[in-house]
């Protein structure tokens, strides 16, 4: 079985739990901004590297992006959230606010967003979590999941997968063994008239193109990946990271711009922008050739 087919059937196996017979596939999408208000909160500690890295502003919005699916039973909502991580108890709070649905919450593992795990405060012994922000994050993510479920409509899916040497060059593994899983796996939902509703993107790469010196809140490369793919392919894009382990990252990679020849070596917004934009282009090209399946 192909990797893309396996991914689809694993997701569909979680739908319609307990039903005698599956009905037509329905899909809905939604997103909410989860960017912290740096000015109102006073201090926002950025997660992912060292302690006491304070945000000085916002470069781009963080999002909770959700795709809901159902084949007639309990809907499944898959949410990608632009933060470093979400603890089980906070995930349970989100799920409690989305009654009648199963909710999977996947942090993108963003190293340029707020500390949502309490590990990157002013010192190793002091938390960087802000309970006001955590409540906002929980509410916004739950809202996105509820809206995605409310938006469920009949759909087909288009499956695609892309793997190129260029994608391998976007990843530098600085811990042996140097093994990459650079495949981009895509599931696009098509509504009436085969109009794109949304696309679920799975790619294994740390959002670390900005490095440890940046002090602006950003979703890193997923910001451009999602916004560009929405322009190129339509609908709402939900990014779910893969097995990033130690260490699948663009941080130390030397990445060549295919048009200008420029080498993106050092951490920068230009590097994040190029990685996200190029992955979106490759994804859009792959979707044009993807296989469309009905599920009934």
N, C-alpha and C positions, 0 to 999 in steps of 0.2 A: 504494500500500500504506500502511495506517495505521502510525503510529509504533509502536504496541504490537505489531502483527503483525510489523513489521520486526525489532524487538528480539528477539521470540521466535525467529524463523527464523534470525537471526544466531547465537543461542546454540545452537540445535539443529544448525546446520551444523557446529559444532565437536564434536558428539557422534558416537560410533560411527565414528570416523575409520578408513577402510580397510575397513569392513564392506560386504558385497555388498548387504545389505538391512537396513534399520533394523527393530528390534523395538519392543516397547512402551516407552513412556517410563517411567522409574523415577526417583524423586526421594528424596533424604534430606537431613536438616538436622542441625546440631549447633552448639554455641557453647561457648566457654571464656572465663573471666575472664583479662584480660591487664593488670590494674591493677598498677602498681608498688607494692612495699612501701616506702613513704616512710621509715618508721622504720628498717627493716633496711638499706636502701641508703644511708642517711645524707644524701645530697644527691640530689635529683631536679630537674633543670633542665627547666622547662616550655618547650615549643617554640612557635614561631609569631609572636612579636613581637620583643621585645628580649632581649639577653643578660642572664644572671644573674638570671632570674626563678625563684626556688626554690619548690618545692611545700612547703606547710606542712601538708597533709593531703589527704584524699580526700572528695569530695562524692558521687560515684557511681562505680560500677564501669565499667571499660573492657572491651570484649569483642572477641574474634575470632568472627565469626558466618559460618557456611559453609552453602551450599546446593549439593549435588551432584546431577548429572543424568546419565542414560545412556539411550541407545536400543539398547543391546546391545553397543556397542564400548567404547572407552576412556572411563571416566567423566570428566566435567568438574566440578570443584569451584570455585565462586565464593565468595571469602571477603572480607568487609568487616571491616576492622580499625580500631579507634578510636585511631589515631595519626596524626601529621603526614605521615609518608611511610615507605616501606620501600625501601631500595636493592636493586638487582638481585641483588647477591651474597647478601644476606639472604633475598630471595625464592627464590633457587636453593637455599639451605639448607632452606627450608621444603618446597620441591618434592621434594627428595631424600628427605625423610622421609615422603612420600606416594607410594610406588611404585605403578605401575599406574594412575595418574590424571593428568590434566592439571589444573593448579591455577592459577587467576587470583587474585592478591592485590591488593585495592584498598584503600588507606588512605582513611579518611574525610576526611583532611586536618584532623584535630582540632587546634585551636590552644590546647588546654588540657590536653594530655597530655604525656608525657615526650619529651625530645629523642631521636628515633630516627635523626637524620641528622647529628648533630654540629655543628649550626650555631648553637645557642643555649646554649652553655656559659657559664662565668664571664666570658669575653671573646670577641671575634671570632676570636681566634687559638687558643682552647682549646675542645676538644670538650665537648659536654654529654652525649654517649652514655655509657652504663654497660654494659659488656659482660656483666655478670651479668644485667641486665634484658633485653638483646637476646637472650641465650640462652633466657631464660624466654619471651619473646615468640615466638621461633621454635618452641620446643617446644609451647607452647599452641596456636598457630595450626595447626601440623601435626596436633596431636591432634584439633582440631575438624574439619579436613578429612578425616582418616582416619575419624572417627566418622560424618561425613556420608555418606561413600562406603559404609561398612558398613551404614548405615541405609537404603540404596536399596530402595524398594518401588514397585510399580506406581502410577502417578498420572496424573491429567489436570491440565490447567492452566486457570486462569481469568485472562484478560487484562483490564486496565482502565487508564484514563488519566484524569487530572483536571487541568483548567486553569481557574483563576478569577482575577478581578481581585484577590481577597484574597491569593492566592499571589504575585502580582506585587508586592504591598505588603510582602511579607516579604523582598524583595531590594532592596538599594540598590547601584547600580553607581557608584562614585566616580571611575571613569576612563572618559572618552569612548571609543567611543560607548556610550550607556546602552541596552544591549540585554539583555533577559532571556529565558532559556528556563526558564520556571517550571513546565512540565508535570511532574507526578508520574506516572511510568510504573510499573505494577505487574504482577507475574507471581506468581500464587498457585498453589501445588501442592495438589491435592486427592487424598487417599488413599481408602481403602475407605469407602463410604457418603458420598462427597463431603466427608469431614471434612478441614478444612484442616491441611496438614502444615507449610507455611511460606510466607512471602511475600518475594519479592525486590523491593526498593523502589529506584528510581532517581530522584534529584532533584538538581538543580544549585544548591547553596548552601553557602558556606563555613560550617563550625561556628565562628562567631565572635561569638555572642550574648553571651559573657562578657567580651570585650575583653582588654586587655593588663594590667590591674591584678589580675586574679584570681590567687590562689595555691593554689587547691584543684584537685586532679586531677578532671576531669570529661570526659564525652564530648560536652558541650554539648547542643544540641538533639536530636541523634540518640538520646541516652539516653531522653528522654521519647517520641520518635517510635516507637522500637522497642518499649519496654515497653507503651505505650498501645495500639499496633496489635496486639500479641500478645494483649492483653485483649479488644479489640474484634473481631478477626478470627480469633484462634486460631493455633496453631502458632508456629514460630520466625521472627522477622523478620530479614532480612539487608539492611542498608542499604549501597548503593553510590552514592557521590557522582557527580555529573555533571561537566560542563565548567565549573569554577568560575572559571578564568582570573583576570583582573584587572579588575573585581572583583565577583563575585556574592556578596553577603554580607548578613546581617541586622544587622550591626554598626552601621551608620549609619542603618538604616531606622527610621521612626516607625511602629510597629505598633499598631493599635487592637484591643483586646479586644472581640470581637463581642457579648459578654454584658454586660460591665460598663461598656464605653466607655472604660476606662483606656487611656492611651497609653504603650506601652513604648518609650521613647526611648533612655534610657541603658542601657549594658551591665549585665546582671543575670541571676541565675538565674531570676527570674520571666519575663524575656523569652525565655530559652532554653526554659523549660518551656512557655510559651504556644505558641511556634512549633512545637515538637515535637508537643505535644498536638493542636494544630489540624490540622497536616498528617496526623496519624494519623486524626483524625475524618473528614477529607475522603477519605483513602485507603479507609477502611472503608466509607464510603458508596458510593464508586465501585466497590468490589469486589462489592457486592451486585447491581450492575447489569452486571457484567462478563460477557464471553462465555467459556463453558467449551468447551475444545477437547480432543479426544483426539489423540494423536500416535502413528500406527502406519503 
